[in-house]
Amino acid sequence: MITHPSFTVEPWCLRESELNLDLIAQSESVFALSNGHIGWRGNLDEGEPHGLPGAYLNGVFERHPLPYAEAGYGYPESGQTMINITDGKIIRLLVDDHPCDLRYGRLLEHERVLDFRTGVLSRTARWVSPGGRTVRITSRRLVSFTQRAVAAIVYEVEPEDGPATVAVQSELVANEQLPSLQGDPRVAAAIESPLTPEESFAQGTRLRLLHCTDRSALRVGAAADHLVEGPDSTRWTAQSEPDVSRLTVTADLTPGQPLRLFKFVAYGWSGERSQSAVRDQVDGAVAAAVSAGWDGLVADQRTYLDEFWAGADVEVEGDAQIQQAVRFALFHVLQAAARGENRAIPAKGLTGTGYDGHSFWDTESYVMPVLTFTAPEAVASALRWRHRMLPAARERARELNLAGAMFPWRTIDGSESSAYWPAGTAAFHINADIAMAAVRYVLVTGDEEFERNEGLDLLVDTARLWRRLGHHDADGVFHIDGVTGPDEYSAIARDNLYTNLMARQNLRAAADAAARHPDRAEELGVDDEETAGWREAAARMALPYNETLGVHEQSAGFTTFQHWDFDATPPENYPLLLHYPYFDLYRKQVVKQADVVLAMLECPYAFTDDEKVRNFAYYEALTVRDSSLSACCQAVLAAETGHLRLAYAYLTEAALMDLDDLEHNTRDGLHIASLAGTWLALVGGFGGLRRHLDEEGKPGLLGFAPRLPEALSRIAFTVQTRGQRLKVDIERDRARYRLVEGEPLTVLHFGQPVTVTVDKPVDREVTPCSARPEPQQPHGRRPEGLPSEEEPHEETQD
């Protein structure tokens, strides 16, 4: 979409200069507003036309049965789907009895602007009604970061070429009719009319609806109040029905005399509280919003975002499109998590119903690393949600005859919702992903209280799972069999390298944390014998390696499989999972998404530099990137292994995943992990940021190995760690480290310690990369921006 002529490239906003009905669903996703609790898709104020109407509350879902051709022990019985709750953003308009529907009459102008610094979505339109009257419509919309339950709109209409009678209908609408979504397993299952009415109210300028879901038994409340500015003749009436509560404002307007409506909306939900309690909650929240007023909400929003950008902004020189894309990405990653408050971060955030609104391992492995360095309180919140799900995870482990906790592959409420067990239940690595996200958070923030409580619980239960899941062979080597790694084109494998390495870190981290907190460990029943077993399993972990090829195997025997015939695979047959049976994918050397490459990113000390170079080249030739999770990881390792132009191409792919709709499903919501991957590619790739445990599980210093591709002349970013705020400014031949806030900090520059203080920035030279032949990709899967496959070349750096 960013290449569409109606979208301009600007550093601090996303601007659409005309309305494109063929792109309306995608634009609804990119213009979505959220705070991690409430989500409003970027639908037009008037409600129609639309691609996918959407208003969401984090954690609100409906259950539905999961059908199986044949029953199987341990199969989840029901799925969960995030539902479209009461839509409070609809403001319909009639001009001289003609409904304002932009498919009719003539649209003279239409512009929308999402401002990343204010968090406000602005809209301006000039429309000629079928009756010939021209009106100017302006609106501004926000979902508040400071008042978690609140969203607000200012809507204004003014005739331009003569008098007009206008009617503005501000509505709360439940059970909106949704379009049918079929043909792609990644698209959410639609549930029609999921909300059962409990109460409707309309009086004066106040509206309210209460509903309850049938199967998940969640009560949802929405309330609205309004301020009206118009001529003295302006009048309004309110009415309510079970699924609609409406305020209708009418006025006779002349040019220069607008009608302006301020709408304040509040949401609440609960699976436990009474109808009166939810009613009081939303009434109180909307009263607080009215008291703050529109200007107050906007001012608070700007203050919140100023603080965020001071610690999170990434400056890019040399590519204006990437500059815009990384700020777009950071803004939406923040929106997905800021006020979740012990709720999940869904794969699509709250921008659409793709993936049924589920949370996956993406959150811990892609989104949390970014938030840990930029908005760590959001990480603690999301990890506390995982901690609250421990009882369900323990029950799932018992059901599978395992110890500890087995976290679900995809879920909203903590119960497993994946009906395809080879890519769900067998993807055990999610347990280590969660555990190591907790370790990373504590390592970067120093939050010892979290480690002692939630962190230790997560580490102990996941370590117990690995110890039971794996086994020692006759030679004492520890194997983990029958698992699926990050690459979902290889399933039920032995000793998946990524899984084993992450399990090894998990086991060692659990033993170390138990030693640091012996009283809490005793409460959990952890003794010296158990921790010794964890350390032994970690020390003897199987790490498959092909001596002949000199590369690590994705899983035991993987390099002996038949190669996929890429030359015979036409471009229209990607993604492969939609055109070939899984059994064919599972027995071939073809990689959906970075697996060994991700292992090298997450566990860098397990590999020598030469092993990283060989591994990256080998798996580059097999990886088709049928997942949005792949390009950013490949960008980071391409940069580390000296392929800077390739890294830049992968950065571009990750950054434009939604802005260019590369996977043709942005209509269902944004790819939050790929958006986070934009930061990972820039900061982890070209900035070389690393802060991981070493091979013995011990924490290391914050380290950087910066180098820029030819396309970029400078990047600068800020990271936060333990009360310190460090700005790193990188140009082609030097890097500057400047401590913005906090006590003196020692970091590594290409492995050499550098101590930085607030009053003394430090400059260090950046050494050019050595020339190296560029690795090849599968036929037809070369990232855009690189020479054609018939033009192999050797990379050189200045």
C-alpha positions in Angstrom: 0.0 0.0 0.0 2.8 2.4 0.7 3.7 2.2 -3.0 0.1 3.2 -3.9 0.0 6.8 -5.2 -2.6 7.8 -2.6 -0.1 7.0 0.2 2.7 9.5 0.9 6.0 8.8 2.6 6.3 11.0 5.6 8.4 10.5 8.8 5.8 10.8 11.5 2.5 9.8 10.0 0.7 7.6 7.5 -1.4 9.7 5.1 -4.0 8.5 2.6 -4.8 11.2 0.1 -7.8 9.5 -1.5 -10.3 6.8 -0.7 -9.7 3.5 -2.4 -12.6 1.2 -2.1 -10.6 -1.7 -3.4 -8.1 -1.3 -0.6 -10.6 -0.4 2.1 -10.2 -3.5 4.3 -6.4 -3.1 4.3 -6.6 0.6 5.1 -9.0 -0.3 8.0 -6.1 -2.4 9.5 -3.3 0.1 9.0 -5.5 2.9 10.4 -6.7 0.9 13.4 -6.4 2.4 16.9 -5.8 0.5 20.0 -4.3 0.7 23.5 -4.0 -3.1 24.2 -7.4 -3.2 25.8 -9.7 -1.6 23.3 -9.3 -1.9 19.5 -11.1 0.0 16.8 -10.5 -0.8 13.2 -10.0 2.2 10.9 -13.6 2.0 9.5 -15.2 5.1 8.1 -17.1 7.1 10.7 -20.4 6.5 8.9 -20.0 2.7 9.1 -20.3 2.0 5.4 -18.8 1.2 3.1 -16.5 -1.1 5.0 -14.3 -4.1 4.5 -14.5 -5.6 7.9 -16.2 -3.7 10.7 -14.4 -4.2 14.0 -14.4 -3.2 17.6 -12.6 -5.5 20.0 -11.8 -5.9 23.7 -8.7 -7.9 24.7 -9.8 -11.2 26.1 -13.4 -11.1 24.9 -14.1 -14.2 22.7 -16.7 -16.8 22.0 -16.2 -20.6 22.0 -17.0 -22.8 19.1 -16.7 -26.6 18.7 -13.6 -28.0 16.9 -14.8 -30.6 14.4 -12.7 -33.7 13.8 -13.3 -36.5 11.3 -11.9 -38.9 13.9 -11.6 -38.4 17.7 -8.2 -38.5 19.3 -7.1 -38.4 22.9 -5.8 -35.0 23.9 -7.4 -33.1 21.0 -8.9 -29.8 22.2 -12.7 -29.9 22.2 -13.4 -26.3 21.5 -11.8 -23.3 19.8 -12.0 -19.6 20.7 -12.6 -16.7 18.4 -12.2 -13.0 19.2 -15.5 -11.4 18.5 -16.7 -8.0 17.2 -18.1 -6.4 20.3 -20.3 -3.3 20.6 -19.2 -0.8 17.9 -19.0 2.7 19.4 -17.3 4.5 16.6 -20.3 4.7 14.2 -21.7 8.2 13.4 -24.1 8.1 10.5 -24.9 11.3 8.5 -27.9 12.3 6.5 -27.8 15.4 4.3 -31.3 16.5 3.2 -32.5 13.0 3.8 -29.6 11.5 1.7 -27.5 9.0 3.7 -23.8 9.8 3.5 -22.5 6.7 1.7 -19.3 7.6 -0.3 -20.2 5.0 -3.0 -23.0 7.4 -4.0 -23.0 11.1 -5.0 -19.6 12.4 -5.7 -16.5 12.3 -3.4 -14.5 15.5 -4.2 -11.8 15.0 -1.5 -10.9 12.4 1.1 -7.8 12.3 3.3 -6.9 10.3 6.4 -3.8 10.9 8.6 -2.6 8.7 11.4 -0.2 10.7 13.5 2.3 8.6 15.4 3.2 11.4 17.8 -0.3 12.3 18.9 -2.1 8.9 18.4 -4.9 10.6 16.7 -6.5 9.5 13.4 -7.8 12.5 11.4 -10.1 12.5 8.5 -11.3 15.2 6.0 -13.9 14.7 3.2 -15.8 16.8 0.8 -18.8 15.1 -0.6 -21.6 16.0 -2.9 -24.8 14.3 -2.0 -27.1 12.7 -4.6 -29.3 15.8 -4.1 -26.4 18.1 -5.1 -25.5 19.6 -1.8 -21.7 19.8 -1.0 -20.7 19.2 2.6 -17.3 19.2 4.4 -16.8 16.4 6.9 -14.0 16.3 9.4 -13.4 13.9 12.3 -10.7 13.1 14.7 -10.5 9.8 16.7 -8.4 8.3 19.5 -8.2 5.3 21.7 -6.7 6.6 25.0 -3.4 5.3 26.4 -4.1 7.1 29.7 -7.8 6.3 30.3 -7.7 2.6 29.5 -11.4 2.1 29.0 -12.0 5.1 26.8 -12.1 6.1 23.2 -13.4 9.4 21.7 -14.4 11.1 18.5 -14.9 14.6 17.3 -17.2 14.7 14.2 -18.1 17.9 12.3 -20.2 18.6 9.3 -20.7 21.9 7.4 -22.4 22.7 4.1 -20.4 24.6 1.6 -22.7 25.7 -1.2 -26.0 26.4 0.5 -28.3 25.6 3.4 -28.8 21.9 4.4 -30.7 20.0 6.9 -28.4 17.4 8.5 -29.0 14.5 10.8 -26.1 13.0 12.7 -26.8 9.6 14.3 -24.3 8.5 16.9 -24.7 4.8 17.7 -23.7 1.9 19.8 -24.3 -1.2 17.7 -23.9 -4.8 18.6 -24.0 -7.9 16.4 -23.0 -6.0 13.2 -23.3 -8.1 10.1 -19.9 -9.3 9.1 -18.6 -10.4 5.7 -18.1 -14.0 5.0 -14.4 -15.0 5.4 -13.5 -18.2 3.7 -10.7 -20.0 1.8 -7.7 -19.3 3.9 -7.0 -21.3 7.2 -5.3 -18.2 8.7 -8.5 -16.2 8.5 -10.7 -16.0 11.6 -13.8 -18.2 11.9 -16.8 -16.0 11.8 -19.4 -16.2 14.5 -22.7 -14.7 13.8 -24.5 -12.7 16.4 -22.3 -13.7 19.4 -23.8 -11.2 21.8 -27.1 -11.8 23.7 -28.8 -8.5 24.8 -29.1 -7.9 28.5 -29.8 -4.1 28.7 -30.2 -1.1 26.5 -30.5 2.5 27.6 -30.7 5.9 25.9 -31.6 9.1 27.7 -30.5 12.7 27.1 -27.1 12.4 25.4 -26.2 9.2 27.1 -26.3 5.7 25.6 -25.5 2.2 27.0 -25.7 -1.4 25.9 -24.9 -4.6 27.9 -24.6 -8.0 26.3 -23.4 -11.4 27.3 -21.8 -14.2 25.2 -23.6 -17.5 25.2 -20.8 -20.1 25.5 -17.9 -18.2 27.0 -20.2 -16.3 29.4 -18.5 -13.0 29.2 -20.4 -9.8 30.0 -19.6 -6.8 27.8 -20.7 -3.2 28.5 -20.4 -0.1 26.3 -21.5 3.4 27.2 -21.3 6.8 25.4 -22.0 10.4 26.2 -21.9 13.4 24.0 -21.4 17.1 23.8 -23.2 18.9 20.9 -22.2 22.3 19.4 -24.4 23.8 16.7 -26.9 26.5 15.9 -29.6 27.4 18.4 -32.1 25.3 16.5 -30.1 22.1 17.1 -32.1 19.4 18.7 -31.6 15.7 19.6 -33.4 12.6 20.6 -32.3 9.3 22.0 -33.7 5.8 21.5 -32.6 2.3 22.3 -33.3 -1.3 21.1 -31.7 -4.5 22.2 -28.7 -4.2 19.8 -28.7 -0.5 19.1 -28.6 2.6 21.2 -28.7 5.8 19.2 -28.5 9.6 19.7 -29.9 11.5 16.7 -28.9 15.2 16.4 -30.6 17.4 13.7 -29.8 20.9 12.6 -30.5 23.4 9.8 -27.1 24.5 8.7 -25.7 27.2 6.4 -22.2 27.7 5.1 -19.8 28.8 7.9 -22.1 27.2 10.5 -21.0 23.7 11.4 -22.5 21.0 13.6 -19.9 19.5 15.9 -20.4 16.4 18.0 -18.0 15.2 20.7 -18.5 11.5 21.4 -16.9 9.7 24.4 -17.2 5.9 24.6 -16.2 3.6 27.4 -16.0 -0.2 27.5 -15.9 -2.9 30.2 -16.2 -6.6 30.4 -16.0 -9.4 32.9 -16.6 -13.1 33.2 -17.5 -12.8 36.9 -19.0 -9.4 37.8 -22.7 -8.7 37.8 -24.7 -6.8 35.3 -25.0 -3.8 37.6 -21.2 -3.8 38.3 -20.4 -3.7 34.6 -23.0 -1.0 34.1 -21.5 1.1 36.8 -18.0 0.6 35.5 -18.7 1.9 32.0 -20.9 4.8 33.3 -18.0 5.8 35.6 -15.4 5.6 32.8 -17.4 7.6 30.4 -18.1 10.3 33.0 -14.3 10.6 33.6 -13.8 11.0 29.9 -16.3 13.7 29.6 -14.7 15.4 32.6 -11.3 15.3 30.9 -12.8 16.6 27.6 -11.5 16.0 24.1 -8.6 18.5 24.6 -7.6 16.9 27.8 -7.6 13.4 26.3 -5.5 14.7 23.4 -3.0 16.4 25.7 -2.6 13.3 27.8 -2.2 11.2 24.7 0.6 13.4 23.4 2.4 13.4 26.8 2.2 9.6 26.9 3.6 9.2 23.4 6.3 11.8 23.9 7.7 9.7 26.7 7.4 6.5 24.6 9.2 8.0 21.6 12.0 9.5 23.8 12.9 5.9 24.7 11.9 4.0 21.6 12.4 6.1 18.4 14.6 4.8 15.6 16.0 7.4 13.3 16.9 6.3 9.8 18.7 8.3 7.1 19.0 7.2 3.5 15.6 5.6 3.1 12.5 7.7 3.9 10.2 4.7 3.4 12.0 2.7 6.1 12.0 5.7 8.4 8.2 5.9 8.1 7.8 2.1 8.3 9.7 1.7 11.6 7.7 4.4 13.3 4.5 2.9 12.0 5.7 -0.5 13.3 6.6 0.8 16.8 3.4 2.7 17.1 1.3 -0.4 16.3 3.5 -2.6 18.6 2.8 -0.2 21.4 -0.9 -0.1 20.6 -1.0 -3.9 20.8 0.4 -4.0 24.3 0.4 -0.7 26.1 -2.7 -1.2 28.3 -3.2 -4.9 28.0 -2.7 -5.1 31.8 -2.2 -8.8 32.4 -3.8 -9.9 29.1 -2.3 -11.4 26.0 -0.7 -9.7 23.0 -2.6 -11.3 20.1 -0.8 -12.0 16.8 -2.8 -9.3 15.1 -3.1 -7.1 18.1 -6.6 -5.6 18.1 -6.6 -4.6 14.5 -8.6 -7.5 13.0 -9.8 -11.1 13.6 -7.0 -12.8 11.7 -5.8 -16.0 13.5 -9.1 -15.8 15.5 -7.5 -13.2 17.8 -5.1 -15.8 19.3 -1.8 -15.3 20.9 1.1 -17.5 19.8 4.8 -17.8 20.5 5.3 -14.7 18.3 4.6 -12.5 21.3 7.5 -13.8 23.4 10.0 -14.3 20.6 9.4 -11.2 18.4 7.3 -8.6 20.2 8.6 -8.9 23.7 12.3 -8.3 22.8 11.3 -4.9 21.3 9.1 -4.0 24.2 11.7 -5.1 26.8 14.0 -2.4 25.6 11.4 0.3 24.8 8.3 -0.3 27.0 9.2 -3.0 29.6 6.1 -2.5 31.7 4.1 -4.0 28.8 6.3 -7.1 28.9 5.7 -7.6 32.6 2.0 -7.3 32.0 1.9 -9.9 29.2 4.1 -12.3 31.2 1.8 -12.0 34.1 -1.0 -13.1 31.8 1.1 -16.3 31.0 1.6 -16.7 34.7 -2.2 -16.6 35.3 -2.6 -19.3 32.7 -0.3 -21.7 34.6 -3.1 -23.7 36.1 -4.5 -24.5 32.7 -1.0 -25.2 31.4 -0.3 -27.6 34.2 -3.6 -29.4 33.6 -2.7 -29.7 29.9 0.7 -31.2 30.8 -1.0 -33.8 33.0 -3.4 -34.6 30.2 -0.4 -35.3 27.9 1.3 -37.4 30.6 4.0 -34.7 31.2 5.3 -32.8 34.2 5.3 -29.1 34.8 3.3 -26.9 32.4 2.4 -27.2 28.7 1.5 -23.9 27.3 -1.0 -23.8 24.5 0.1 -23.2 20.9 -2.7 -20.8 20.2 -5.1 -19.4 22.8 -7.1 -16.5 24.2 -8.0 -17.7 27.7 -5.1 -20.2 28.3 -6.7 -23.4 26.9 -5.4 -25.0 23.7 -7.3 -23.9 20.6 -5.2 -25.6 17.9 -7.0 -28.4 16.1 -3.9 -29.5 14.2 -1.6 -31.1 16.7 1.6 -31.5 14.5 1.9 -27.7 14.3 0.2 -27.1 17.6 0.7 -29.5 20.5 3.9 -30.8 19.1 5.4 -27.2 18.9 6.8 -27.6 22.5 9.3 -24.8 22.0 6.6 -22.2 23.0 7.3 -23.2 26.6 11.0 -22.2 26.4 10.0 -19.1 24.4 7.9 -18.0 27.4 10.5 -18.9 29.9 13.3 -17.1 28.1 11.2 -14.0 27.6 10.9 -13.9 31.4 14.7 -14.3 31.7 15.3 -11.6 29.1 12.9 -9.2 30.9 14.7 -9.7 34.2 18.1 -9.5 32.6 17.3 -6.1 31.0 15.2 -4.5 33.7 16.7 -6.0 36.9 13.2 -6.7 38.2 14.2 -9.2 40.9 10.7 -9.2 42.5 9.3 -10.4 39.2 12.0 -13.1 38.9 11.3 -14.3 42.5 7.6 -14.7 41.9 6.2 -15.0 38.5 9.5 -15.6 36.8 10.6 -18.5 39.0 7.2 -20.2 38.7 7.4 -20.0 34.9 11.0 -21.3 34.8 10.4 -24.2 37.2 7.3 -25.5 35.4 8.8 -25.3 32.0 12.0 -26.9 33.2 10.0 -29.8 34.6 8.3 -30.2 31.2 11.6 -30.5 29.4 13.0 -33.0 31.9 10.0 -35.3 31.4 9.6 -34.7 27.7 13.3 -35.6 26.9 15.4 -38.6 27.8 19.0 -39.7 28.1 20.2 -42.4 25.7 22.6 -45.2 26.5 25.5 -42.8 26.0 24.0 -40.2 28.3 23.0 -37.8 25.5 19.7 -36.0 26.2 17.2 -36.1 23.3 13.8 -34.5 22.8 11.8 -36.5 20.3 8.6 -35.9 18.4 8.5 -32.1 18.3 7.9 -29.3 15.8 10.2 -26.4 15.7 9.6 -22.9 14.4 9.6 -24.2 10.8 6.1 -25.6 10.4 7.1 -27.4 7.2 9.0 -29.9 9.3 6.9 -31.7 12.0 7.3 -34.4 14.7 11.1 -34.4 14.4 13.9 -35.6 16.7 16.1 -33.1 18.3 15.0 -29.9 16.6 18.0 -27.7 17.1 16.1 -24.5 18.0 13.9 -26.4 20.5 16.9 -28.2 22.1 19.0 -25.0 22.4 16.1 -23.1 23.9 15.3 -26.0 26.3 19.0 -26.0 27.4 18.8 -22.3 28.2 15.5 -22.8 30.0 16.9 -25.7 32.2 20.0 -23.8 33.2 18.1 -20.6 33.8 15.6 -22.4 36.0 18.4 -24.0 38.1 20.2 -20.7 38.5 17.0 -18.9 39.5 16.1 -21.6 42.0 19.6 -21.1 43.6 19.1 -17.4 43.8 15.7 -17.8 45.6 16.0 -21.0 47.7 13.0 -20.2 49.9 10.7 -19.8 46.9 12.2 -22.9 45.3 11.5 -24.9 48.4 7.8 -23.7 48.2 7.7 -25.1 44.7 9.2 -28.4 45.8 12.5 -27.9 44.0 15.4 -29.6 45.6 19.1 -30.1 44.7 18.5 -33.4 43.1 16.0 -31.9 40.7 18.2 -28.9 39.7 21.1 -31.3 39.2 18.9 -33.2 36.8 18.1 -30.0 34.9 21.8 -29.1 34.7 22.8 -32.6 33.5 20.1 -32.6 30.8 21.3 -29.2 29.6 24.9 -30.3 29.6 24.2 -33.4 27.6 21.6 -31.9 25.2 21.7 -33.3 21.7 22.6 -30.7 19.1 22.5 -32.3 15.6 25.3 -31.5 13.3 26.3 -32.8 9.8 30.1 -33.2 9.9 30.3 -33.7 6.1 28.5 -30.5 5.2 29.8 -28.5 8.2 26.4 -27.3 9.2 24.0 -27.8 12.1 20.9 -29.8 11.2 17.5 -28.3 11.7 16.6 -31.6 13.3 18.3 -35.0 13.4 18.6 -36.3 9.8 17.1 -33.2 8.2 20.1 -32.7 5.8 19.6 -36.2 4.4 16.0 -35.5 3.3 15.2 -35.1 -0.4 15.4 -31.4 -1.5 12.2 -29.7 -2.6 12.0 -29.1 -6.3 11.9 -25.4 -6.3 12.5 -25.1 -10.0 9.2 -26.9 -10.7 7.2 -24.8 -8.2 5.4 -21.9 -9.9 5.2 -18.6 -8.1 1.4 -18.9 -7.7 1.9 -22.0 -5.6 3.2 -20.0 -2.6 2.5 -20.3 0.2 3.1 -24.0 -0.2 0.8 -25.0 2.6 -2.2 -23.9 0.5 -1.1 -26.0 -2.5 0.7 -29.1 -1.3 -0.1 -31.8 1.3 1.7 -31.5 4.6 3.1 -35.1 4.3 5.0 -34.0 1.2 6.4 -30.8 2.9 7.3 -32.7 6.1 9.7 -35.2 4.3 11.5 -32.7 2.1 14.2 -30.1 2.7 12.1 -27.0 2.5 11.8 -24.4 5.3 8.7 -22.2 5.8 10.3 -19.8 8.2 13.7 -19.2 9.7 14.5 -22.1 12.2 18.2 -22.7 12.5 18.7 -19.0 11.7 16.4 -18.1 14.6 18.4 -20.4 16.8 21.5 -18.5 16.0 19.8 -15.3 16.9 18.4 -16.5 20.2 21.4 -18.6 21.3 24.4 -16.8 19.6 27.0 -18.3 21.9 26.2 -21.8 20.8 27.8 -21.2 17.4 31.2 -20.1 16.2 31.4 -17.3 13.6 32.3 -19.7 10.9 29.3 -22.0 11.8 27.0 -19.0 11.5 28.3 -18.2 8.0 27.9 -21.8 6.8 24.5 -22.4 8.5 23.1 -19.2 7.2 24.1 -20.0 3.6 22.8 -23.5 3.8 19.4 -22.7 5.1 19.1 -19.5 3.0 18.8 -21.8 0.0 15.9 -23.7 1.5 13.8 -21.0 3.2 10.8 -19.9 1.2 9.5 -17.3 3.7 5.9 -18.5 3.6 5.6 -16.9 7.1 5.8 -13.2 8.0 8.1 -14.3 10.9 11.0 -15.1 8.7 12.4 -12.0 6.9 13.3 -10.1 10.0 15.4 -13.0 11.5 17.1 -13.5 8.2 17.9 -9.8 8.1 19.6 -10.0 11.5 21.8 -13.0 10.6 22.5 -11.7 7.1 23.9 -8.5 8.7 25.9 -10.5 11.2 27.4 -12.8 8.6 28.4 -9.8 6.4 25.6 -9.9 3.8 24.4 -6.3 4.3 22.6 -5.8 1.0 20.7 -9.0 1.6 19.9 -7.9 5.2 18.6 -4.6 3.8 16.3 -6.5 1.4 14.9 -8.6 4.3 14.5 -5.5 6.4 12.4 -3.9 3.7 10.3 -7.0 3.4 9.6 -7.1 7.2 9.0 -3.4 7.3 6.5 -3.3 4.4 4.7 -6.6 5.3 1.5 -4.7 6.0 2.1 -1.3 4.3 2.6 -3.1 1.0 0.2 -6.0 1.9 2.9 -8.5 0.9 1.0 -11.6 2.1 -2.4 -10.3 0.8 -4.1 -10.7 4.1 -3.5 -7.4 5.9 -7.3 -7.0 5.5 -7.6 -9.4 8.5 -5.3 -7.4 10.7 -1.7 -6.4 11.0 1.2 -8.8 11.5 2.4 -7.5 14.8 5.4 -9.8 15.0 6.7 -8.7 11.6 6.2 -5.1 12.6 8.3 -5.8 15.7 10.8 -7.4 13.3 11.4 -4.1 11.7 13.0 -2.9 14.9 14.8 -6.2 15.3 16.3 -5.9 11.8 17.4 -2.4 12.3 18.6 -2.5 15.9 19.6 -6.2 16.1 20.8 -6.4 12.6 22.5 -3.2 11.6 23.0 -2.1 15.3 24.2 -5.5 16.2 22.4 -5.4 19.6 22.8 -8.6 21.7 22.0 -9.2 25.3 21.6 -12.9 25.9 22.8 -15.6 28.3 26.1 -17.1 27.4 26.6 -20.9 26.8 26.7 -21.5 30.5 23.5 -19.6 31.1 25.3 -16.6 32.6 24.2 -13.0 31.7 26.5 -11.0 29.6 26.9 -7.3 28.9 24.8 -5.3 26.5 26.7 -5.6 23.2 26.7 -3.9 19.8 28.4 -4.8 16.5 27.1 -2.0 14.2 27.5 -1.9 10.4 25.3 -0.2 7.8 24.2 -1.3 4.3 25.0 1.0 1.4 21.4 2.2 1.3 21.5 3.8 4.7 23.9 6.5 5.9 22.8 6.6 9.5 20.6 5.0 12.1 20.2 6.0 15.7 18.1 4.3 18.4 17.6 4.3 22.2 17.5 1.3 24.5 16.5 1.2 28.1 18.1 -1.1 30.7 18.0 -1.1 34.5 17.1 2.6 34.7 19.6 3.6 32.1 18.8 5.1 28.7 21.4 4.6 26.1 21.4 6.3 22.7 23.4 4.6 19.9 24.2 6.7 16.8 25.7 4.8 13.9 27.2 6.1 10.7 29.2 4.2 8.1 32.6 4.5 9.8 31.8 5.2 13.4 29.4 4.6 16.3 28.6 7.0 19.1 27.3 5.8 22.5 25.6 8.4 24.6 24.0 7.8 28.0 20.9 9.9 28.2 19.9 8.9 31.7 21.2 6.8 34.6 24.4 5.6 36.2 27.6 4.9 34.1 27.1 1.9 31.8 29.6 -0.5 30.3 28.7 -2.0 26.9 30.6 -4.0 24.4 31.6 -2.6 21.0 32.6 -5.6 18.8 33.4 -7.4 22.0 35.5 -4.6 23.5 34.2 -2.9 26.7 33.2 0.7 26.5 32.1 2.7 29.6 29.6 5.6 28.9 28.5 8.3 31.3 25.9 11.0 31.0 28.4 13.8 30.4 30.8 11.8 28.2 29.7 10.1 25.0 32.1 7.7 23.4 32.9 7.3 19.7 34.3 4.0 18.3 35.3 3.0 14.8 33.2 0.7 12.7 35.3 -1.9 10.8 34.1 -2.7 7.3 32.9 -6.2 6.5 34.9 -8.6 4.5 33.8 -9.4 1.0 31.8 -12.7 0.8 29.8 -14.5 -1.9 26.2 -13.8 -1.4 24.1 -16.9 -0.6 21.3 -18.0 -2.9 17.6 -18.3 -2.2 15.1 -20.9 -3.5 14.2 -20.3 -7.2 11.6 -17.6 -7.4 11.9 -16.6 -3.7 14.7 -14.0 -4.0 13.7 -10.9 -2.0 12.9 -7.8 -4.0 15.7 -5.3 -4.4 18.4 -7.9 -5.2 19.8 -8.8 -8.6 18.1 -11.5 -10.5 19.2 -15.1 -9.9 21.1 -15.1 -13.1 23.4 -12.4 -11.8 25.3 -13.8 -8.9 27.8 -11.4 -7.4 30.2 -11.0 -4.5 29.2 -8.5 -1.8 31.7 -5.7 -1.0 31.4 -3.1 1.7 33.0 0.3 1.8 
